[in-house]
Each structure stands twice: as structure tokens, then as C-alpha cells.
Amino acid sequence: MEHICIGMVGAGRATELHMNALHRVSGIKLRFKTIVARRTEQLIEAQKKYGFERISYDFEDLLKDPEIDVIDICTPPYVHEDMIIKAIKAGKHVICEKPLMGYFGQEGDRAPIGKNVSKRAMYEKVLSSIENLKIVLEKSDKKFMYAENFVYAPAVVKAAEIIKAKKSKILYMKGEESLKGSSSHVAGEWSKTGGGTFIRTGTHPLSAILWLKQQEAEAHGVKITIESVMADMGTVTPLLSDYEHRHIMARPQDVEDTGTVIIKFSDQSRAVVIATDTCLGGSKNYVELYCNDAAINCTLTMNDLMSTYFLDEHGLDNVYLSEMLPGKLGWNKPFIADEIIRGYTDEMQDFMEAIYYNREPKSGFKLAYDTIKVTYAAYMSAELGQRVRVD
């Protein structure tokens, strides 16, 4: 291939993260052909910022363009499934932002669906959808690349290297992504997001944990599966008065704003995943491993690469310190080389190499499949108040 020609759908935060990383890809020439979105102001700004040749309001323009090799889907999750299937059938490679898919309602559902549709019904529908998608992908020779940056984060990658080198056994893992809510105005609606804080943020450490467990299995030449899931989900921010709520952005309507999930693997090891919309001071992202011969803590944010102390914010209007940070006074821990530390750069390098050299990406369909299956099993477990078997 002379170059890889990229079509992008979406022009929000996910697109920004992907494009910043794609501009850092080395050794492979990229061509940014067309970006598709709904809002004119977003499209024009994105074209100018990222260097796309064309803009469009129609996803079909990406499908019909014979020059486009790969479509990067950075849209809300309720359109992921349809776009993936159309792109694959049109002969395009696909990058898809997380989560892969979810339950967003069907004809006859009573609104709001997060309160009126059983999580068992959601789980069964999602499993049916993902099996259908699996069949579509198996019939194609195109790559599916799951944009889960946690498995490309240098700390997580180093943890996998250690586990494989020492042939350590992971006995317990803990992972978390928490912040003070979402900037999206639809984040509180199940019909738009497929769930609350757990599917929005908890799926990041969940995927990392599932991936690390598979690295252990490969090191020992065994098969380790997910045996069961037990979860507690809740909504706590509506208990606050308007004044008490002033620092938290979460406005859940029919979704959870806090979730804790316990995963039991077939080797009897355990993992805990935490996600909340009640964490102030910036985003909190980590994965911890307790092994038979090692303890490994992977801190993505807030890390200690740099500390700052400010008495005022003069001159700092356009200086980015960290995600979801409401103010810059006092002590802070700024994000340094964020695209690298959180894995986006190596993620896109891997995806472009997978296409260019015709190999499988590190983060592919199986990880996406397992992550969404565990997520909806967790929602069902929380509703039933009991452990749910998933193997």
C-alpha cells in the first residue's frame, strides 16, 4: 500500500483523541480523506484542525468512496452496530470507539428504558446482536479494531511484559475509572448511552483486566475464561440538593452513577472494577495486580510525572492540565504526554500496522465481545441481586 486512506465519522472528543494519535503514527503514510458529522461548525473546525480533504453530512459517502481503506467510528454508541456492519459489507476496515454496542431500546419499550426494561432482556438482546456482528466479521477479510486505549497504555503493557516474563499468576486485580460526570448532555439517558457510568467509563479498566488475564493464560499455555459476574449499581447524586450538587456534572435520569463489579475467572481468581460519577479533582484511572510473586500498580491518571501549584489562574486559560478539572488553583498533577501515557498513540500505531501489514490488532473483536458481555451481565446481576454466570 502506498498509504492508508482514512474516513472519519464523528467530530467530538473521541475524534480529537484518535486524530491526535493518528498524526503521531510513524513509518506509514496516512491520508485523511473525509470526515462526516451532523453539525456544520464541528465539521469545519475538524477539517481545519485535522487536515481532512473533504467534509460530508452523509455516512454513505464514506461507504461509496473506493479510495477509503478504513472508517474510524467515533459516534455515540447507539449507531455503532449499524455503522460497523455497513462499513464491513462495503469492504472497509473498521476502527470503533468503545463501547462496542449496547441496548438502546426497541419498539414497544416503555420510557425511560433504564427503569422499565429488564436487564435480562437487555443482556439477551445484546448477546444476540453481538453474535450477529461476529458472523458478519467472520465472513469478511477486513480488520475490526476495538479502540480500547487502556491495553496500549505503557504501564499496562509493561505489566503484561512482567507477567509473561515471570510467568506470574494473577490472584486479584482492581481497576477504576471515575470522574465527576460527563460533559455529554445525553449521558444520563440509557437510550443514548446504553447504560451509565459503568459502560461509559468502567469498560476501560474492565477491558484492561480481561486483556491482562489473557496474557497470563498465554504465558502458562492454558485457557482462562470468565466464569461469573456479581455487581452493585446505584444512583446516588439525585439525593443531593442543587447546592450540594454544584461540583458534580452527573445528571442521571435512568442510568447508574456508581457501579462496582466483581469478576470470577475459571481459575478462581477475582477482579474488581469500580466506576463512579462522584469523583472530584480530575479523572482517576488505574489498574492494580496482586500476583503470587509480584505487586504491580498501573497509574494512568492522576500520575506523578509533574506537580504544579498556582495561587491564581492568570495566563492559564488555554493551558490544559487534566480532564474534568474545574479549577487550576492549589496543587495539581497535570497530564503529561497524555496521548502516550493513556495509550492512544500506540493504539493507532498498532491499528495502522495491522492494516498495512495485514495482521491482527492487539485490541480486536474478542476483547470488545467479552467487555460488552460482562458489562450487561453486570447490569443483570445488579438488578437481580445475585451472581450471574457468563461462561
Phi, psi and chi 1 to 4 in degrees:
 res  aa     phi    psi   chi1   chi2   chi3   chi4
   1 MET       -  134.3  -58.5  173.5   70.4      -
   2 GLU   -67.4  -42.9  -96.1 -173.0   45.8      -
   3 HIS  -157.8  170.5   59.5 -102.9      -      -
   4 ILE  -107.5  125.0  -64.2  174.6      -      -
   5 CYS   -97.4  125.1 -174.7      -      -      -
   6 ILE  -112.1  133.7  -62.4  170.4      -      -
   7 GLY  -113.3  135.0      -      -      -      -
   8 MET  -116.4  137.4  172.6   70.4   69.4      -
   9 VAL  -121.7  120.6   53.9      -      -      -
  10 GLY   113.7  150.0      -      -      -      -
  11 ALA  -143.9   31.4      -      -      -      -
  12 GLY  -102.4 -149.3      -      -      -      -
  13 ARG   -64.3  -41.0  174.1   60.7  172.4  161.4
  14 ALA   -63.0  -40.5      -      -      -      -
  15 THR   -60.9  -42.2  -62.9      -      -      -
  16 GLU   -58.8  -46.1  178.7 -177.2   17.2      -
  17 LEU   -64.3  -43.1  -66.5  168.7      -      -
  18 HIS   -66.5  -44.5  -73.1 -154.6      -      -
  19 MET   -69.0  -39.4  -69.9  -54.4  -57.5      -
  20 ASN   -58.5  -37.1  -73.6  -15.6      -      -
  21 ALA   -75.4  -41.2      -      -      -      -
  22 LEU   -62.3  -33.6  -76.4  166.1      -      -
  23 HIS   -70.0  -10.5  -81.0  -66.3      -      -
  24 ARG  -102.0    0.1  -71.7  170.8  167.4   79.3
  25 VAL   -64.3  135.3  168.1      -      -      -
  26 SER  -119.1  152.0   62.3      -      -      -
  27 GLY    83.3   -7.1      -      -      -      -
  28 ILE  -136.0  127.9  -60.3  171.5      -      -
  29 LYS   -80.1  130.7 -174.0  177.2  178.9 -178.8
  30 LEU  -115.0  145.9  -54.7 -177.7      -      -
  31 ARG  -123.2  122.0  177.7 -174.6  174.6 -167.6
  32 PHE   -96.3  100.9  -56.9  116.8      -      -
  33 LYS   -87.7  -62.2  177.0   83.5 -178.3  -79.0
  34 THR  -137.8  137.3  -53.8      -      -      -
  35 ILE  -118.6  135.7 -177.6  167.8      -      -
  36 VAL  -117.4  133.8  173.0      -      -      -
  37 ALA  -159.4  175.4      -      -      -      -
  38 ARG   -94.2  -30.7  -68.1 -178.0  -64.5  178.5
  39 ARG  -101.3  128.5  -62.7 -156.3  -63.8  -90.0
  40 THR   -57.6  -45.2  -58.3      -      -      -
  41 GLU   -64.3  -36.3   63.0  -83.6   12.8      -
  42 GLN   -66.1  -43.9  -93.8 -165.4  -36.7      -
  43 LEU   -63.0  -49.0  -91.5  177.8      -      -
  44 ILE   -62.4  -43.2  -66.5  172.4      -      -
  45 GLU   -63.7  -43.2  177.9   62.7   25.2      -
  46 ALA   -65.5  -41.1      -      -      -      -
  47 GLN   -60.4  -45.1 -178.4 -175.3   30.3      -
  48 LYS   -65.9  -42.4  178.6 -179.1  175.7 -178.4
  49 LYS   -73.2  -39.1 -173.8  174.6 -178.3  179.0
  50 TYR  -106.0  -10.3  -54.2  124.7      -      -
  51 GLY    84.9   30.3      -      -      -      -
  52 PHE   -74.1  144.8  -78.5   94.7      -      -
  53 GLU   -74.0  -36.2  -62.3  170.4   17.0      -
  54 ARG  -135.1  158.8  -61.8 -179.9   61.7 -113.7
  55 ILE  -122.1  156.2   62.1  172.2      -      -
  56 SER  -155.4  156.4  171.6      -      -      -
  57 TYR  -103.9    0.2  -59.8   95.2      -      -
  58 ASP  -120.3  117.4 -169.0   -9.0      -      -
  59 PHE   -58.4  -30.7 -179.6   62.2      -      -
  60 GLU   -59.7  -27.9  -68.8  -69.0  -35.8      -
  61 ASP   -63.0  -32.3  -72.9  -15.8      -      -
  62 LEU   -71.6  -39.6  -59.2 -177.4      -      -
  63 LEU   -67.4  -35.5  -57.0  177.7      -      -
  64 LYS   -87.0  -11.5  -65.6  174.6 -177.7  177.1
  65 ASP   -81.8  111.8 -170.6  -23.6      -      -
  66 PRO   -68.7  -16.8   25.1  -33.6      -      -
  67 GLU   -79.6  -23.4  -70.2 -170.8  -44.4      -
  68 ILE   -76.4  124.3  -69.5  177.4      -      -
  69 ASP   -90.9  -39.1  -60.1  -56.4      -      -
  70 VAL  -137.8  139.9   56.0      -      -      -
  71 ILE  -110.0  125.1  -64.4  176.6      -      -
  72 ASP   -98.8  113.7 -169.0  -15.5      -      -
  73 ILE   -95.6  107.5  -60.6  173.8      -      -
  74 CYS  -121.2   46.0  -68.5      -      -      -
  75 THR  -102.9  171.7   60.4      -      -      -
  76 PRO   -58.0  150.1  -25.7   34.9      -      -
  77 PRO   -66.4  -19.0   20.1  -31.8      -      -
  78 TYR   -70.2  -10.8   61.0   88.7      -      -
  79 VAL  -109.9    1.4  -66.8      -      -      -
  80 HIS   -58.1  -53.2  -77.1 -177.4      -      -
  81 GLU   -56.2  -49.6 -178.9 -178.2    3.2      -
  82 ASP   -62.3  -42.9 -178.1   59.7      -      -
  83 MET   -68.1  -39.7  -74.6 -175.4  169.0      -
  84 ILE   -60.6  -49.3  -66.1  167.0      -      -
  85 ILE   -61.5  -45.1  -69.4  172.4      -      -
  86 LYS   -63.8  -41.6  -74.8 -179.2  177.4  178.3
  87 ALA   -66.4  -44.5      -      -      -      -
  88 ILE   -62.9  -44.3  -69.6  -67.2      -      -
  89 LYS   -68.0  -22.6  -71.7 -175.3  175.1 -180.0
  90 ALA   -84.9    1.2      -      -      -      -
  91 GLY    84.2   26.9      -      -      -      -
  92 LYS  -107.8  144.1  -48.5  -62.5 -175.7 -175.4
  93 HIS   -68.5  155.9  -58.1  -70.0      -      -
  94 VAL  -131.8  130.2  170.7      -      -      -
  95 ILE  -106.9  130.6  -61.0  168.9      -      -
  96 CYS  -128.0  126.1 -176.4      -      -      -
  97 GLU   -67.0  152.4 -179.9   55.9   32.1      -
  98 LYS   -76.7  157.3   67.7   86.7 -162.4  168.3
  99 PRO   -76.3  157.8   31.2  -36.3      -      -
 100 LEU   -56.4  -49.8  174.6   63.2      -      -
 101 MET  -161.8 -171.1   59.1  173.0   59.3      -
 102 GLY  -177.3 -170.7      -      -      -      -
 103 TYR  -104.0  123.0 -174.3   90.3      -      -
 104 PHE  -123.6   11.2  -52.2  101.9      -      -
 105 GLY   107.3  151.3      -      -      -      -
 106 GLN  -133.9  165.6  -62.0 -175.0   98.2      -
 107 GLU   -57.6  132.1 -173.1  176.1   -9.5      -
 108 GLY    97.3  -12.8      -      -      -      -
 109 ASP   -67.3  140.4  -74.8   -9.7      -      -
 110 ARG   -89.8  129.9 -172.3  157.8   62.6   93.4
 111 ALA   -83.8  149.5      -      -      -      -
 112 PRO   -78.9  137.2   29.2  -33.7      -      -
 113 ILE   -67.1  -26.9   61.7  172.0      -      -
 114 GLY   -64.0  -23.3      -      -      -      -
 115 LYS  -103.5  -17.9  -66.3 -178.7  178.0  179.2
 116 ASN  -117.9   -9.4  -66.1  -57.0      -      -
 117 VAL  -108.1  131.7  177.4      -      -      -
 118 SER   -66.4  144.5   79.9      -      -      -
 119 LYS   -70.3  -24.7  -56.7  -54.2 -174.1  -67.9
 120 ARG   -64.0  -44.0 -178.2 -175.1  -66.0  -83.2
 121 ALA   -62.7  -39.9      -      -      -      -
 122 MET   -62.1  -46.4  -68.5 -173.9 -177.4      -
 123 TYR   -58.1  -46.6  177.9   68.7      -      -
 124 GLU   -66.7  -38.6  -69.1  172.1   -7.0      -
 125 LYS   -68.1  -41.2  176.6   61.8  172.2   66.3
 126 VAL   -64.2  -41.7  166.6      -      -      -
 127 LEU   -61.8  -40.9  -76.2 -170.9      -      -
 128 SER   -62.6  -43.2  174.5      -      -      -
 129 SER   -65.3  -42.3  -64.8      -      -      -
 130 ILE   -72.1  -30.6 -156.8  167.4      -      -
 131 GLU   -68.2  -38.0  -74.3  -68.3  -18.5      -
 132 ASN   -64.2  -41.8  177.1   60.7      -      -
 133 LEU   -65.1  -37.5  179.1   56.0      -      -
 134 LYS   -59.4  -41.9 -178.3 -179.9  178.6 -177.6
 135 ILE   -63.3  -43.7  -68.0  169.6      -      -
 136 VAL   -59.9  -44.0  171.6      -      -      -
 137 LEU   -68.1  -37.6  -67.2  172.0      -      -
 138 GLU   -67.0  -25.4  -74.1  175.1  -16.5      -
 139 LYS   -83.4   -7.6  -69.8  179.6  178.3  178.7
 140 SER  -110.5  156.7  170.0      -      -      -
 141 ASP  -101.3   12.3   62.7  -10.0      -      -
 142 LYS   -89.4  153.6  -61.8  -56.8  174.8 -177.3
 143 LYS   -82.7  139.4  -51.9  -64.7 -178.5 -169.1
 144 PHE  -112.8  124.6  175.4   83.8      -      -
 145 MET  -122.2  119.2  -67.1  153.8  -76.2      -
 146 TYR   -92.1  116.4 -177.8   50.0      -      -
 147 ALA   -79.4   72.3      -      -      -      -
 148 GLU  -107.4   97.8  178.9   42.4   73.0      -
 149 ASN   -68.4  -25.0   56.3  -73.1      -      -
 150 PHE   -57.1  -35.5  -98.1   50.6      -      -
 151 VAL   -77.8   -5.3  -56.9      -      -      -
 152 TYR  -107.7   -4.8  -65.9   95.2      -      -
 153 ALA   -61.5  131.7      -      -      -      -
 154 PRO   -51.8  -39.1  -28.8   35.8      -      -
 155 ALA   -65.8  -40.5      -      -      -      -
 156 VAL   -69.8  -40.4  175.2      -      -      -
 157 VAL   -61.9  -42.2  172.3      -      -      -
 158 LYS   -65.2  -37.4  178.0   59.9   71.6  172.2
 159 ALA   -60.7  -42.6      -      -      -      -
 160 ALA   -63.5  -40.3      -      -      -      -
 161 GLU   -60.8  -42.7  179.0 -172.3  -12.1      -
 162 ILE   -65.9  -45.8  -67.1  167.2      -      -
 163 ILE   -58.4  -42.7  -66.0  -60.9      -      -
 164 LYS   -70.9  -41.0  -75.1 -171.3  166.7 -176.2
 165 ALA   -67.1  -42.7      -      -      -      -
 166 LYS   -86.8  -11.9  -70.5  179.9   65.3   63.1
 167 LYS    54.4   43.4  -65.1 -167.5 -177.7  -56.2
 168 SER   -68.7  154.5  -60.0      -      -      -
 169 LYS  -107.9  123.6  -70.1 -164.4  172.6  179.9
 170 ILE   -83.0  116.7  -55.4  171.6      -      -
 171 LEU   -92.9  -30.3  -52.9  175.7      -      -
 172 TYR  -157.1  140.2  179.5   86.5      -      -
 173 MET  -132.6  151.8  -79.3 -173.4  -78.3      -
 174 LYS  -138.7  133.7 -179.0  172.8   67.2  172.8
 175 GLY  -140.5  151.5      -      -      -      -
 176 GLU  -150.2  141.4  178.4  177.7   -0.2      -
 177 GLU  -133.5  117.1  176.9  163.2  -27.8      -
 178 SER  -136.7  149.4  -67.6      -      -      -
 179 LEU  -154.7 -167.6   23.8   75.7      -      -
 180 LYS   -96.1   19.2   63.6  171.4 -177.4  175.3
 181 GLY   122.0 -168.7      -      -      -      -
 182 SER  -118.9  148.2  171.8      -      -      -
 183 SER   -78.8  -11.3   57.9      -      -      -
 184 SER   -74.2  134.2  169.9      -      -      -
 185 HIS   -74.7  -11.6   67.8  -77.6      -      -
 186 VAL  -106.7    7.6  -60.8      -      -      -
 187 ALA   -63.7  -20.1      -      -      -      -
 188 GLY   -89.1    1.3      -      -      -      -
 189 GLU  -110.1  120.9  -57.4  174.1   42.2      -
 190 TRP   -60.3  -35.8 -162.1  -65.7      -      -
 191 SER   -65.2  -17.4   62.4      -      -      -
 192 LYS  -104.8  -29.3  -62.6  -64.6 -168.5  -62.2
 193 THR  -113.4  -15.1   57.5      -      -      -
 194 GLY    76.6   15.5      -      -      -      -
 195 GLY   147.8 -170.1      -      -      -      -
 196 GLY  -109.2 -134.2      -      -      -      -
 197 THR   -61.1  -29.6 -174.2      -      -      -
 198 PHE   -70.0  -44.5 -164.4   81.4      -      -
 199 ILE   -75.2  -28.7 -162.8  168.3      -      -
 200 ARG   -74.2  -43.5  -80.9 -171.7    7.7 -104.0
 201 THR  -121.9  -37.5   62.4      -      -      -
 202 GLY   -64.2  -24.0      -      -      -      -
 203 THR   -65.8  -21.6   48.0      -      -      -
 204 HIS   -64.7  -61.5  -78.5  -56.1      -      -
 205 PRO   -64.5  -30.3   20.5  -32.2      -      -
 206 LEU   -59.4  -48.9  169.4   59.6      -      -
 207 SER   -61.6  -40.4  -69.8      -      -      -
 208 ALA   -61.8  -42.2      -      -      -      -
 209 ILE   -65.0  -44.5  -78.7  168.4      -      -
 210 LEU   -63.6  -40.0  -63.1  179.6      -      -
 211 TRP   -67.4  -43.1 -177.7   77.3      -      -
 212 LEU   -63.7  -37.1  -75.7  165.7      -      -
 213 LYS   -64.8  -34.5 -160.2   63.9 -176.2  173.3
 214 GLN   -72.3  -30.0  -72.3  -49.0  -56.6      -
 215 GLN   -65.8  -39.2  -54.9  -44.9  -63.0      -
 216 GLU   -62.4  -45.2  175.2 -163.2   -6.0      -
 217 ALA   -60.5  -43.0      -      -      -      -
 218 GLU   -64.3  -38.8  -70.6  176.6   16.4      -
 219 ALA   -62.1  -32.6      -      -      -      -
 220 HIS   -99.2   -2.9  -69.6  -85.3      -      -
 221 GLY    65.9   35.8      -      -      -      -
 222 VAL  -126.3  172.6  -61.2      -      -      -
 223 LYS  -108.6  124.8 -176.3  177.3 -178.9 -179.0
 224 ILE  -120.6  124.2  -59.2  174.8      -      -
 225 THR  -116.1  169.8   59.7      -      -      -
 226 ILE   -86.0  118.9  -53.3  154.5      -      -
 227 GLU   -88.9  -48.1 -174.5  176.9  -67.1      -
 228 SER  -157.0  166.1   65.0      -      -      -
 229 VAL  -135.1  137.0  174.1      -      -      -
 230 MET  -131.6  132.1 -175.4  164.9   62.3      -
 231 ALA  -140.1  155.4      -      -      -      -
 232 ASP  -129.0  124.4  178.8   81.8      -      -
 233 MET  -122.8  144.7  -55.0  -76.3 -174.8      -
 234 GLY  -152.7  168.2      -      -      -      -
 235 THR  -127.8  110.0  -52.0      -      -      -
 236 VAL  -111.7  -26.4  -64.2      -      -      -
 237 THR   -66.0  -28.2   54.2      -      -      -
 238 PRO   -63.2  -13.6  -26.9   37.3      -      -
 239 LEU   -72.9  -14.7  -57.0  174.1      -      -
 240 LEU   -84.3  146.6  -57.1  173.5      -      -
 241 SER   -73.4  167.2   67.3      -      -      -
 242 ASP   -56.5  -40.2  -72.5  -16.0      -      -
 243 TYR   -67.3  -44.3  178.5   76.4      -      -
 244 GLU   -65.7  -24.7  -68.0  167.5  -25.1      -
 245 HIS   -87.1   -2.1 -151.4  -55.2      -      -
 246 ARG   -63.1  -23.7   67.1 -166.8 -176.4  -80.2
 247 HIS   -97.7   -6.1  -60.8  -55.1      -      -
 248 ILE  -112.2  130.5  -64.7  174.1      -      -
 249 MET   -86.9  -15.4  -65.3  174.7   65.6      -
 250 ALA   -61.7  128.5      -      -      -      -
 251 ARG  -133.4   67.9  -61.1  -73.4  175.8  176.5
 252 PRO   -69.1  134.5   26.3  -34.2      -      -
 253 GLN  -100.9  -52.0  -63.2 -179.8   27.9      -
 254 ASP  -140.1   29.1   60.1  -21.8      -      -
 255 VAL  -126.1  167.1  -57.9      -      -      -
 256 GLU   -84.1  149.1   81.0  -74.1   -6.0      -
 257 ASP  -113.4    4.2   56.9   24.0      -      -
 258 THR  -150.7  138.7 -179.2      -      -      -
 259 GLY  -150.4  138.5      -      -      -      -
 260 THR  -132.0  127.7  -56.9      -      -      -
 261 VAL  -128.0  131.4  175.9      -      -      -
 262 ILE  -107.7  125.1  -58.7  172.8      -      -
 263 ILE  -108.0  131.5  -56.4  162.7      -      -
 264 LYS  -109.7  124.8 -178.9 -178.9  178.1 -177.4
 265 PHE   -94.7  166.0  -66.3   97.1      -      -
 266 SER   -65.8  -19.4   58.0      -      -      -
 267 ASP   -89.1    8.3   64.4   -6.9      -      -
 268 GLN    76.4    4.1  -57.1  -53.5  -63.6      -
 269 SER   -74.4  164.9   64.5      -      -      -
 270 ARG  -129.3  159.4  -55.1  -64.8 -157.1  -85.7
 271 ALA  -144.5  145.7      -      -      -      -
 272 VAL  -120.7  131.9  173.4      -      -      -
 273 VAL  -119.9  130.1 -178.6      -      -      -
 274 ILE  -119.1  137.7  -58.2  164.9      -      -
 275 ALA  -145.5  130.0      -      -      -      -
 276 THR  -141.6  156.3   79.9      -      -      -
 277 ASP  -105.7   30.0  -79.2  -23.1      -      -
 278 THR  -125.7   22.8   59.6      -      -      -
 279 CYS  -103.4  115.2  178.0      -      -      -
 280 LEU   -92.5  162.3  -58.8  179.9      -      -
 281 GLY    93.8   11.0      -      -      -      -
 282 GLY   109.7  177.9      -      -      -      -
 283 SER   -83.3  146.0   63.4      -      -      -
 284 LYS  -117.6  117.2 -171.2  172.9 -173.9  177.9
 285 ASN  -134.9  118.5  -58.4  -92.1      -      -
 286 TYR  -156.5  161.4   66.0   83.2      -      -
 287 VAL  -137.5  130.6  178.3      -      -      -
 288 GLU  -119.9  139.1  -62.5  178.3   -6.8      -
 289 LEU  -121.5  127.9  -68.2   76.3      -      -
 290 TYR  -110.5  110.7  -57.0  173.8      -      -
 291 CYS  -113.9  172.1  -51.8      -      -      -
 292 ASN   -67.6  -24.2   67.6  -55.7      -      -
 293 ASP  -136.6   17.0   56.7    0.0      -      -
 294 ALA  -163.1  154.3      -      -      -      -
 295 ALA  -125.9  127.5      -      -      -      -
 296 ILE  -131.2  123.7  -55.1  171.5      -      -
 297 ASN  -114.1  120.1  -64.9  -23.5      -      -
 298 CYS  -107.0  109.8  -53.5      -      -      -
 299 THR  -107.6  113.2  -56.2      -      -      -
 300 LEU   -87.8  -47.6  -78.2   66.7      -      -
 301 THR  -152.3  146.0   66.1      -      -      -
 302 MET   -81.8  128.6  -51.2  -72.0  -70.3      -
 303 ASN  -103.4  177.1   57.6   54.9      -      -
 304 ASP  -108.1   27.2  -68.3  -44.2      -      -
 305 LEU   -66.4  -27.5  -67.3  173.1      -      -
 306 MET  -156.9  146.6 -178.5  179.6 -175.9      -
 307 SER  -128.2  143.7  -64.6      -      -      -
 308 THR  -130.7  153.0   60.2      -      -      -
 309 TYR  -136.2  122.1  179.4   82.1      -      -
 310 PHE  -125.1  137.6  -61.3  115.4      -      -
 311 LEU   -90.1  -22.3  -69.7  169.0      -      -
 312 ASP  -147.3  172.6   60.1   57.4      -      -
 313 GLU  -108.6   20.9  -62.5 -170.1   23.7      -
 314 HIS   -59.3  126.9  177.2   70.7      -      -
 315 GLY    80.3    1.3      -      -      -      -
 316 LEU  -102.1    8.8  -63.0  176.3      -      -
 317 ASP   -54.4  -41.9  -70.5  -10.0      -      -
 318 ASN  -104.9   15.8  -62.8  -43.1      -      -
 319 VAL   -99.2  116.2  176.9      -      -      -
 320 TYR   -84.8  122.7  173.4   67.0      -      -
 321 LEU   -99.2  -53.9  -70.5 -168.9      -      -
 322 SER  -163.1  164.5   67.5      -      -      -
 323 GLU   -69.3  138.1 -172.9  177.6   40.9      -
 324 MET    60.6   29.5  -70.2  -65.6 -178.7      -
 325 LEU   -97.3  115.5 -170.8   66.6      -      -
 326 PRO   -74.3  -25.6   27.3  -34.0      -      -
 327 GLY  -149.7  164.9      -      -      -      -
 328 LYS  -116.0    6.3  -60.5  169.1 -175.9  175.9
 329 LEU   -73.5  158.2  -61.4 -178.6      -      -
 330 GLY    72.3 -157.5      -      -      -      -
 331 TRP   -83.6  138.3  -78.5  104.6      -      -
 332 ASN  -143.5  162.6  -73.4  -66.6      -      -
 333 LYS  -119.4   93.0  -64.1  179.9  179.4  179.0
 334 PRO   -64.3  151.2  -20.2   33.0      -      -
 335 PHE   -75.4  122.9  -69.9    3.0      -      -
 336 ILE  -111.3  131.3  -56.3  -61.7      -      -
 337 ALA    48.7   50.7      -      -      -      -
 338 ASP   -55.8  -41.8 -165.9   25.0      -      -
 339 GLU   -61.5  -30.0  -67.6   86.5   -2.4      -
 340 ILE   -84.9  -50.4  -62.6  171.3      -      -
 341 ILE   -60.5  -37.0  -61.7  -59.7      -      -
 342 ARG   -93.2    3.9  -70.0 -152.5  -82.0  176.5
 343 GLY    95.4   -2.7      -      -      -      -
 344 TYR   -65.9  -37.8  -62.6  106.7      -      -
 345 THR   -64.2  -50.2  -59.2      -      -      -
 346 ASP   -69.2  -28.0  -74.6  -13.8      -      -
 347 GLU   -61.0  -52.4  174.3 -174.9   70.4      -
 348 MET   -71.1  -31.0  -69.6  -57.7  157.0      -
 349 GLN   -62.1  -43.9 -177.2   74.5   39.8      -
 350 ASP   -63.3  -43.1  178.1   50.8      -      -
 351 PHE   -64.7  -43.6  -69.5  169.0      -      -
 352 MET   -67.3  -37.9  -66.1  -56.7  102.2      -
 353 GLU   -66.9  -36.3  -71.3 -179.1    5.0      -
 354 ALA   -60.5  -40.4      -      -      -      -
 355 ILE   -72.4  -48.4  -64.4  169.3      -      -
 356 TYR   -64.7  -42.7 -166.2   82.8      -      -
 357 TYR  -100.7    6.5  -63.5  111.9      -      -
 358 ASN    54.6   57.8 -169.2   27.7      -      -
 359 ARG  -131.7  169.0   61.8  165.0  175.9   75.7
 360 GLU   -80.2  142.6  -70.2  -54.9  -53.6      -
 361 PRO   -75.2  159.4   30.3  -36.3      -      -
 362 LYS   -66.3  -37.4 -172.0  166.5   75.1  172.7
 363 SER  -109.3  103.0  178.7      -      -      -
 364 GLY  -125.3 -153.7      -      -      -      -
 365 PHE   -67.3  -37.5 -177.6   70.8      -      -
 366 LYS   -60.7  -42.3 -174.6 -178.6 -173.5  -51.5
 367 LEU   -65.2  -41.5 -176.3   61.8      -      -
 368 ALA   -62.3  -42.5      -      -      -      -
 369 TYR   -61.1  -52.2 -176.2  113.3      -      -
 370 ASP   -63.8  -38.1  -71.4  -15.8      -      -
 371 THR   -64.3  -46.5  -62.8      -      -      -
 372 ILE   -72.4  -32.7 -155.9   65.9      -      -
 373 LYS   -64.2  -46.1 -175.9  176.1 -177.9  179.0
 374 VAL   -64.8  -39.6  168.6      -      -      -
 375 THR   -59.6  -47.4  -62.3      -      -      -
 376 TYR   -77.9  -26.6  -86.9   84.3      -      -
 377 ALA   -64.5  -35.9      -      -      -      -
 378 ALA   -66.8  -42.0      -      -      -      -
 379 TYR   -61.5  -40.9  -76.8  135.5      -      -
 380 MET   -67.1  -41.6 -178.6  165.9   64.8      -
 381 SER   -60.1  -43.7  168.4      -      -      -
 382 ALA   -63.3  -39.4      -      -      -      -
 383 GLU   -69.5  -40.2 -176.4  174.0   74.9      -
 384 LEU   -79.3  -23.0  -64.1  174.7      -      -
 385 GLY    72.1   31.8      -      -      -      -
 386 GLN  -152.4  165.2   64.6 -173.7   45.4      -
 387 ARG   -69.3  141.0 -173.6 -177.8  -62.6  -85.8
 388 VAL  -117.0  125.1  171.2      -      -      -
 389 ARG   -79.6  137.1  -67.6 -169.8   66.7   86.4
 390 VAL  -124.0   -4.7  -63.0      -      -      -
 391 ASP   -81.7      -   58.0   -5.7      -      -
